[in-house]
């Protein structure tokens, strides 16, 4: 007998549900966080900003709930490409279950590109557009800015080396023009993303690829023309969307409106649900978000969010002693960073697998270079079509500021005990011997990265290496080259983890680890394995002005270390 069938549970406070039909809403104007804040103050400030995970959970539950009669997606605010990927997949599942889904926007781009917003909208059964709006499905653009000319004028000398021709992070400082390998790679990324968008639009709107291409060429188009082209279903205002949906169900007022993430909370907080799940096995979610660094993780500040190897490895180790944890999903949204920190996290993944627990890597928007390094050893690797991954390569170097300081009248001098004590000083260039040292180190790291990638992906080295060389691939292209196992979002990753562990997806708890109670966080850590140590974050402390400026300059080229993504792709 299931717990939910016990009559007593229906009598508990909060167990009774509102019998009214539910109209779920996803309002992108409220923003969407990748994960919830760890501290209470931030949680209070962001209480009205849902996390992607909670929205996806609400949609997954809605697909099996007859009380949910429709889902409304309100577009207009910017959204991350991969968030759009995840939402589109979830909305299609809701639609396939027989629940009506409707997208509305005042405009799919107003004097800006609206390709991404419109592509997401087509995942819904109906697409609405305000009469004054337009569809600006203008395609995908990728841009890069080169600073070499400006640096020369300022007296700043870039000195970088990379492995190999596609590892172009430092090109924005050292290259006077866009190189052919960089141009080739960027063009392919844009083409791949557009292929994903075109295929999705054609499938969801029942259009041919040629019709989609014609619509892109004609964009932006007004509402009437968009309807003629088959891009939208209805022209109307937002209130008309809700009126139409209410009328399709019954009298006005009978339908309850509820955000999808609040619906997920309502369902999961029912006493019957909590009691039923208390003994369910756990699939642990370990997030790796931000630049990969050594030490502890950092939530933000001038350096941005960082995934510290100490924090991530401790989280992975925390599952070893938990009998209830049966599988792990490693959610990676990182441009990479430190080579040694990435290697430490990869080792942590290996150790979890050695306990017999499967590990599935779920790639978010970025899982490149160091982000790929920590993912490639998982039992299965899942990426979204627009994930930026690969970038199997390495770079290193510095910006020499001495001439710029001289021009500014600043006197600065470095002294050291040995010839290489000042090797990475920005006050002097590399010597010939130091260049050789740097190149030998880069060769060693590249060889280690590529050989481990070939081993982890069960590929011959001669097949893997041409796919490396620092080249960035979309998730769609990475799957075709066996760098990734399959396309899908975090929900698919959880399902795969359940399959590998022999679990029923409907009878598990998905829990971010470690979950440390507030009082436990306030206690001093007893060791590196104690919960307080695992959950510790570096403070977002003040930095000197010079350090902040130098960090911004160097961070653009080396966001977190030798294994880092060259640049950011923006869908326009």
KACORPE-V412594 format. One record per helix or strand. SS is the DSSP state (alpha for helix, beta for strand). FROM is the first residue (numbers start at 1). TO is the last residue. If there is no record, write none. Layout:
SS&FROM&TO  SS&FROM&TO
//
This chain:
alpha&3&5  alpha&7&10  beta&21&27  alpha&28&30  beta&33&33  alpha&40&45  beta&51&51  alpha&52&62  beta&68&74  alpha&81&96  beta&100&105  beta&108&108  alpha&115&121  beta&126&129  beta&134&135  alpha&148&154  beta&157&163  alpha&171&174  alpha&180&205  alpha&209&218  beta&221&222  alpha&223&228  beta&234&235  alpha&238&249  beta&255&259  alpha&260&268  alpha&271&277  beta&281&289  beta&291&293  beta&297&298  beta&306&308  alpha&309&317  beta&325&334  beta&336&337  alpha&339&354  beta&358&368  alpha&370&375  beta&380&383  beta&388&390  beta&394&400  alpha&402&407  alpha&432&456  alpha&461&467  beta&472&474  alpha&475&480  beta&486&487  alpha&490&501  alpha&505&507  beta&508&512  alpha&518&522  alpha&531&535  beta&537&538  alpha&545&557  beta&563&564
//
